């Protein structure tokens, strides 16, 4: 039993070839770049006008700032989560099962570990791309402080790596593409609502706050993103960052080993 558990956390053997997979996905992305750039451009506009400048007119300042400024960092964090998670769930599943892209790549000198790593790195890159676009849009409305906001870009890649690894874990254990609905509605949706995104985490019961901090990754991403974009860094950011790094490393290794068990028949 112990040996079986240890096998899920075996360190993968990787080489520079992982970037071949990343580059392949980037080439496909750029061929349809007009479609791919529209969602991260329109998403913050829709949320800001509907919630920030719409519903927000009925809400007094939260924690000393206006409601649009409060939710703007959360919109960036949500985009980091969604872009990497869905790229490595639905996107990776389609490439693996329907397009047989994984089969074609594995027929080359690349290993399974390198293919999966390339997929995860590409998911993190999608977070970085979407975050960069959203920062420009939100900055146009004067809702963020540019002194620290640029640090959100490297953060988006690290956090994207975390959510991409989580997504790949679900891809590895999902029997079919319809099963992806379960992690979406039972994991992603609760994080979307309960991670300090649209209201302060402090108004939740203490038990719910502890649960969010311990088990909901988006809570830590929202906390850092809000601190950076509002130019209010604190030592608590370090704890958030440590949590993200440790979770990313553990889930990255786990996702690769779970996918190996799925793909090796």
Secondary structure, DSSP 8 states (H G I E B T S, - for coil): -HHHHHHTT------TTHHHHHHHHHHHHHHTHHHHHHHHHHHHHHHIIIIITTGGGGS--BTTB-HHHHHHHHHHHHHHHHHHHHIIIIIHHIIIIIS-HHHHHHTTT--HHHHHHHHHHHHHHHHHHHHHHHHHHHHHTT-S-HHHHTHHHHHHHHHHHHHHHHHHHHHHH-SSGGGHHHHIIIIIHHHHHHSSSSS-GGGS-HHHHHHHHHH-HHHHHHHHHHHHHTT---THHHHHHHHHHHHHHHHHHHHHHHHHHHH--
